Amino acid sequence: MRIAASHAGTDPGRKRRINEDSFVIAPPLFAVADGMGGAQAGEIASALAAGALQESGANGGGERRVSELIQEANRRVHERATTDAATAGMGTTITAALVEPDGRVIFGHVGDSRAYLLRDDKLEQLTNDHTLVAELVRRGELSPGEAQVHPQRSVITRALGTDPDVDVDTFAVDARAGDIYLICSDGLSSMVDSRDIEAILRKNRANLESAARALIQAANRGGGEDNITAVLFAVEEGESSHPLDEPDEQTREFAQAPEEEDTLHPEDGIAPPPPAPSAVDTMVVPASDIQAATETQALVEGTEQEGRQAGIGRRFLALLVIFVLVAVIVVLVWWGLAR
C-alpha cells in the first residue's frame, strides 16, 4: 500500500483575524494542530507541535513511535509555556497519522481535532473528541443534539502543553486501496455536518485539492466561526516509493479564501448547514473534573429554581401585608363614622 495523493488547506475563517491552526503534510506523516491560549500564543503552540512532528522524519515505528512524537511535541509546548510569561497557559490539540510500510495507518490523537475515513463511499469518524460534552454523550447524560448547543461544548479535557505529560490515544487502521483520510480542526467539523463532509469527499475523491477547497468553502459558508484546516491523503495498491511521496510545496496561507468570497459553489451540491452557535474560546479542564463540572451545573440550576421560588414567596407576603393594611384602614374609617 502506498500514498497515492495528499493535499492540505487552511483558512482563518470569517470571525478570527489570526489563524492558530498548523498542519504537517510530510508523507508518510500527516497532522493537524489547533492552538489555543489567546493573542498569538495559540499560533505558537500549534507551530511548536507541528514543528516537532515535521522535524522527526518519521517513516514507520508503530503506535509507540507516534506516541513518542506527540510526547515530544507536548514537551516543547509545555517548556515554552512555563518559561515564557507571554505564552503561559497556551496549548494545542494534535491529531496525527503515520502510514506504515506494512499498509497500516497509525493515528495519535489529543484534543478535539478529528480524523475521518472515507471507505466505499461511507464516512467514518475515527477519533473520539476529548471534550466535556463528548464525555457526557458517551456516558448517556447528553444527546448528540444537546451537545451541539451546550454552553460548555468548547471545553476540552486534554491538550498538549498544559502538563509535562499527556495521555495520547493511539490506534491502527488497516488501509485499503481507495481509502481517503481526512484530518481536520474543529473549525471544519463544527461547521459542516458529517453527511456533507461525506458528500464533498465522494464528489471530489479524484482531486484532493478540490476536496480541501470545497470543505473550507462549506465551513465558511456555515459561519466560519473558527480557523479551518483540512489535511487529506489517499492510498492505493503498490509499494511505497520515496521521494515520490515528498510533499508539495505549501505554506500556511495555502487555499485561504478572500474574506468576502461566497465560499460554497452551487456545483458542490451541498446544502449550507444551519447557522452554528457562536464560537467561544476553547478551555481545557482535566478529565477528572468532568463529574465536578456536571454536579456544579446541577447545583446552579437547583439554586436558580430555589431563587425563583423565594421570589414568588416574597411577592405573596407583600400582597398579604398590603391587604391587611387596607382592611385596617377600612375598619378604622367605619368605626369613626359610626361614632
ChimeraX attribute file (.defattr): number of C-alpha atoms within 10 A of each C-alpha:
attribute: neighborCount
match mode: 1-to-1
recipient: residues
	/A:1	19
	/A:2	24
	/A:3	23
	/A:4	18
	/A:5	20
	/A:6	25
	/A:7	22
	/A:8	30
	/A:9	27
	/A:10	26
	/A:11	30
	/A:12	24
	/A:13	27
	/A:14	21
	/A:15	15
	/A:16	13
	/A:17	10
	/A:18	16
	/A:19	21
	/A:20	28
	/A:21	30
	/A:22	29
	/A:23	31
	/A:24	22
	/A:25	24
	/A:26	20
	/A:27	25
	/A:28	24
	/A:29	24
	/A:30	26
	/A:31	30
	/A:32	31
	/A:33	33
	/A:34	32
	/A:35	30
	/A:36	25
	/A:37	22
	/A:38	18
	/A:39	13
	/A:40	16
	/A:41	21
	/A:42	25
	/A:43	23
	/A:44	24
	/A:45	34
	/A:46	29
	/A:47	22
	/A:48	23
	/A:49	33
	/A:50	26
	/A:51	16
	/A:52	21
	/A:53	24
	/A:54	19
	/A:55	10
	/A:56	11
	/A:57	12
	/A:58	18
	/A:59	15
	/A:60	19
	/A:61	15
	/A:62	18
	/A:63	18
	/A:64	12
	/A:65	16
	/A:66	26
	/A:67	22
	/A:68	15
	/A:69	21
	/A:70	26
	/A:71	21
	/A:72	18
	/A:73	24
	/A:74	27
	/A:75	22
	/A:76	19
	/A:77	28
	/A:78	24
	/A:79	15
	/A:80	19
	/A:81	23
	/A:82	17
	/A:83	10
	/A:84	10
	/A:85	9
	/A:86	14
	/A:87	21
	/A:88	18
	/A:89	22
	/A:90	29
	/A:91	33
	/A:92	37
	/A:93	28
	/A:94	31
	/A:95	27
	/A:96	28
	/A:97	28
	/A:98	25
	/A:99	29
	/A:100	22
	/A:101	16
	/A:102	13
	/A:103	21
	/A:104	18
	/A:105	23
	/A:106	25
	/A:107	26
	/A:108	25
	/A:109	29
	/A:110	27
	/A:111	27
	/A:112	28
	/A:113	27
	/A:114	25
	/A:115	27
	/A:116	19
	/A:117	23
	/A:118	20
	/A:119	16
	/A:120	11
	/A:121	16
	/A:122	12
	/A:123	21
	/A:124	14
	/A:125	14
	/A:126	17
	/A:127	21
	/A:128	17
	/A:129	19
	/A:130	22
	/A:131	24
	/A:132	26
	/A:133	28
	/A:134	23
	/A:135	20
	/A:136	17
	/A:137	16
	/A:138	12
	/A:139	10
	/A:140	10
	/A:141	14
	/A:142	16
	/A:143	14
	/A:144	15
	/A:145	9
	/A:146	13
	/A:147	18
	/A:148	17
	/A:149	13
	/A:150	14
	/A:151	14
	/A:152	16
	/A:153	18
	/A:154	19
	/A:155	22
	/A:156	24
	/A:157	23
	/A:158	27
	/A:159	28
	/A:160	31
	/A:161	28
	/A:162	23
	/A:163	17
	/A:164	14
	/A:165	14
	/A:166	17
	/A:167	13
	/A:168	21
	/A:169	17
	/A:170	19
	/A:171	17
	/A:172	17
	/A:173	14
	/A:174	12
	/A:175	24
	/A:176	17
	/A:177	16
	/A:178	17
	/A:179	18
	/A:180	28
	/A:181	25
	/A:182	27
	/A:183	30
	/A:184	30
	/A:185	29
	/A:186	23
	/A:187	26
	/A:188	29
	/A:189	21
	/A:190	20
	/A:191	26
	/A:192	26
	/A:193	17
	/A:194	16
	/A:195	11
	/A:196	19
	/A:197	22
	/A:198	18
	/A:199	18
	/A:200	21
	/A:201	26
	/A:202	18
	/A:203	15
	/A:204	17
	/A:205	18
	/A:206	14
	/A:207	13
	/A:208	21
	/A:209	18
	/A:210	16
	/A:211	25
	/A:212	24
	/A:213	24
	/A:214	23
	/A:215	27
	/A:216	30
	/A:217	26
	/A:218	28
	/A:219	30
	/A:220	31
	/A:221	24
	/A:222	23
	/A:223	23
	/A:224	27
	/A:225	25
	/A:226	29
	/A:227	27
	/A:228	31
	/A:229	34
	/A:230	27
	/A:231	25
	/A:232	25
	/A:233	23
	/A:234	23
	/A:235	22
	/A:236	18
	/A:237	14
	/A:238	12
	/A:239	12
	/A:240	20
	/A:241	11
	/A:242	10
	/A:243	8
	/A:244	11
	/A:245	16
	/A:246	13
	/A:247	17
	/A:248	13
	/A:249	7
	/A:250	12
	/A:251	12
	/A:252	15
	/A:253	12
	/A:254	13
	/A:255	18
	/A:256	17
	/A:257	19
	/A:258	11
	/A:259	13
	/A:260	8
	/A:261	11
	/A:262	12
	/A:263	20
	/A:264	21
	/A:265	12
	/A:266	8
	/A:267	6
	/A:268	17
	/A:269	12
	/A:270	16
	/A:271	12
	/A:272	17
	/A:273	15
	/A:274	12
	/A:275	13
	/A:276	15
	/A:277	14
	/A:278	11
	/A:279	16
	/A:280	13
	/A:281	10
	/A:282	16
	/A:283	18
	/A:284	22
	/A:285	16
	/A:286	14
	/A:287	15
	/A:288	9
	/A:289	12
	/A:290	18
	/A:291	13
	/A:292	11
	/A:293	14
	/A:294	14
	/A:295	12
	/A:296	12
	/A:297	12
	/A:298	12
	/A:299	12
	/A:300	11
	/A:301	12
	/A:302	12
	/A:303	12
	/A:304	12
	/A:305	12
	/A:306	12
	/A:307	12
	/A:308	11
	/A:309	11
	/A:310	12
	/A:311	11
	/A:312	11
	/A:313	11
	/A:314	11
	/A:315	10
	/A:316	11
	/A:317	11
	/A:318	10
	/A:319	10
	/A:320	11
	/A:321	11
	/A:322	11
	/A:323	11
	/A:324	11
	/A:325	11
	/A:326	10
	/A:327	11
	/A:328	12
	/A:329	11
	/A:330	12
	/A:331	11
	/A:332	11
	/A:333	10
	/A:334	11
	/A:335	10
	/A:336	9
	/A:337	7
	/A:338	7
	/A:339	5
